């Protein structure tokens, strides 16, 4: 493992947090094969220490750890780096469980057992979108909703709204084409660069989470078009 000089070169650094040696080894090898520098932590305290020392570009974080649980680590990492892409690994597939992770700041998740190729595809997507090529001054507005590309800030009705990396990417995409309906497959392809069968529930989770932040207590903007997909439209004030 390299020293602190690693934080000053152009190598993409990926922190893998998992207490299963075999799985951590497979992930580490895959990350290295992709041309990135892996760092492995077996527990939550070590993960926080390595994140501070090596400043990773992305984190693959297992939910179940021997000391701190993944949610505690997630919150600590997110509090120190609001834009750090974090991919959660979880053996639980319940909607409430996934929403907990997204609400705490996870950008994406993969349920166990998983294909290694899927993890790498999701991780690659997070890394590509961590610094999106949207232009330093790019701004998108829709009604009272404003998105700033460079800072990834979101404001609605003059109030800031905190989104994860993936939530921002999804919202930025939808706001770019208001009143246009996108299917789950289209959103998976555009935002996650993924065409995995059975992953439509991933879109449902993110749309639910976005609505809870963007539309809660306000005129709704994100709509479900039954049988077709999702769209965003300017707020119709007076309708909640």
LINPE-V325194 format. One record per pair of residues at least 24 apart in sequence whose ideal C-beta (glycine too) atoms are under 8 Angstrom apart, sorted by the first residue. I is the first residue (numbers start at 1). J is the second residue. D is the distance in Angstrom with one decimal. If there is no record, write none. Layout:
I;J;D / I;J;D
//
This chain:
1;39;6.1 / 1;54;7.9 / 2;37;7.0 / 2;54;7.5 / 4;53;6.2 / 4;54;7.3 / 6;37;6.6 / 6;54;5.5 / 7;54;6.2 / 7;55;4.4 / 11;36;7.1 / 11;37;4.8 / 12;36;4.2 / 12;37;6.7 / 12;57;5.0 / 12;58;7.7 / 12;127;6.4 / 13;37;4.9 / 13;39;6.5 / 13;54;5.7 / 13;55;7.1 / 13;56;4.5 / 13;57;5.3 / 13;58;8.0 / 14;38;5.4 / 14;39;7.2 / 14;56;6.0 / 14;57;6.7 / 14;58;5.2 / 14;59;7.4 / 14;60;6.7 / 14;123;7.0 / 15;39;5.0 / 15;40;7.9 / 15;41;6.5 / 15;47;6.5 / 15;50;5.8 / 15;51;5.9 / 15;54;7.1 / 15;56;4.0 / 15;58;7.5 / 15;59;4.6 / 15;60;7.3 / 16;40;5.0 / 16;41;7.2 / 16;59;7.9 / 16;60;4.9 / 17;41;4.7 / 17;43;7.8 / 17;44;7.3 / 17;47;4.2 / 17;59;6.6 / 17;60;6.8 / 17;61;4.7 / 17;62;5.9 / 17;65;6.9 / 17;70;7.7 / 17;73;6.6 / 18;42;7.5 / 18;60;7.5 / 18;62;4.2 / 18;65;8.0 / 18;89;6.9 / 19;43;6.2 / 19;62;7.0 / 19;64;7.8 / 19;65;5.8 / 19;66;5.2 / 20;62;7.6 / 26;116;6.1 / 27;60;6.1 / 27;116;7.4 / 27;119;6.8 / 30;116;5.6 / 30;119;7.4 / 30;120;5.5 / 31;120;7.8 / 31;123;7.7 / 34;120;6.4 / 34;124;7.2 / 42;66;7.4 / 43;67;4.4 / 43;68;7.0 / 44;68;2.9 / 44;69;7.2 / 44;70;7.6 / 44;72;6.2 / 44;73;4.3 / 44;76;7.9 / 47;73;5.4 / 47;77;7.5 / 48;73;6.6 / 48;76;5.4 / 48;77;7.0 / 51;77;5.7 / 51;80;7.3 / 51;81;7.6 / 51;84;7.8 / 52;80;7.3 / 56;84;7.2 / 57;85;7.3 / 57;127;6.2 / 57;130;6.7 / 58;84;7.2 / 58;85;4.4 / 58;86;7.4 / 58;87;7.0 / 58;123;6.1 / 58;126;5.6 / 58;127;5.4 / 58;130;7.1 / 59;84;6.4 / 59;85;7.2 / 59;86;4.8 / 59;87;7.0 / 60;87;5.0 / 60;89;6.5 / 60;119;6.9 / 60;123;6.5 / 61;86;5.8 / 61;87;6.9 / 61;88;5.5 / 61;89;6.8 / 61;106;7.7 / 62;88;7.8 / 62;89;4.6 / 62;90;7.8 / 63;88;6.1 / 63;89;6.5 / 63;90;4.3 / 63;91;7.2 / 63;92;7.2 / 63;101;7.3 / 64;91;7.1 / 70;101;7.8 / 71;100;7.0 / 71;101;7.1 / 71;104;5.5 / 74;101;7.1 / 74;104;5.1 / 74;105;5.7 / 74;106;6.0 / 75;104;5.7 / 75;105;6.8 / 77;105;7.9 / 78;104;7.2 / 78;105;3.7 / 82;162;7.8 / 83;130;6.8 / 83;152;6.6 / 83;165;6.8 / 85;126;3.8 / 85;127;6.5 / 85;129;7.7 / 85;130;5.0 / 85;165;5.3 / 87;119;7.2 / 87;122;5.8 / 87;123;5.7 / 87;126;6.1 / 89;114;7.4 / 89;119;7.6 / 95;201;7.6 / 95;204;8.0 / 95;205;6.6 / 98;205;5.2 / 99;205;6.3 / 99;208;6.8 / 99;209;6.3 / 102;164;6.5 / 102;167;7.6 / 102;205;6.5 / 102;206;7.1 / 102;209;4.9 / 103;209;6.7 / 103;212;7.9 / 105;164;5.8 / 106;164;6.7 / 107;164;4.9 / 107;165;4.3 / 107;166;4.5 / 108;166;5.5 / 108;192;7.4 / 118;194;7.8 / 118;196;6.4 / 121;192;7.9 / 121;193;6.6 / 121;194;6.1 / 122;192;6.7 / 122;194;7.2 / 124;193;7.5 / 125;191;7.8 / 125;192;5.5 / 125;193;4.9 / 125;194;7.4 / 126;165;6.6 / 126;166;7.5 / 128;193;7.9 / 129;165;6.4 / 129;166;7.7 / 129;169;5.2 / 130;165;6.4 / 132;169;7.0 / 132;172;7.6 / 134;172;7.3 / 140;172;6.4 / 140;175;4.6 / 140;176;6.2 / 141;175;7.8 / 142;175;5.0 / 142;178;5.5 / 142;221;7.1 / 142;232;6.7 / 142;233;7.9 / 142;234;5.7 / 143;221;7.0 / 143;234;3.9 / 143;235;4.6 / 144;235;6.3 / 145;175;6.8 / 145;214;7.0 / 145;221;6.6 / 145;235;7.6 / 147;171;6.5 / 147;172;5.7 / 147;175;6.0 / 154;214;7.8 / 156;214;6.3 / 156;218;6.6 / 157;218;6.5 / 161;213;5.3 / 161;214;6.5 / 162;213;7.5 / 163;210;7.6 / 163;213;6.5 / 166;191;6.9 / 166;192;7.9 / 166;206;6.5 / 167;206;6.3 / 167;209;6.3 / 167;210;5.6 / 167;213;7.4 / 170;206;5.6 / 170;207;7.8 / 170;210;6.5 / 171;210;6.1 / 171;214;7.1 / 171;232;7.8 / 174;222;7.3 / 174;230;7.2 / 174;231;7.2 / 174;232;4.2 / 175;232;6.1 / 178;231;7.7 / 178;232;5.7 / 178;233;5.8 / 178;234;6.8 / 179;231;6.1 / 179;232;7.7 / 179;233;5.2 / 180;231;6.0 / 181;225;4.9 / 181;228;5.0 / 181;229;5.1 / 181;230;7.0 / 181;231;4.6 / 182;229;5.0 / 182;230;6.0 / 182;231;6.9 / 183;228;6.5 / 183;229;4.0 / 184;229;6.0 / 184;230;8.0 / 186;229;7.0 / 187;229;7.3 / 187;230;7.2 / 203;230;7.5
//
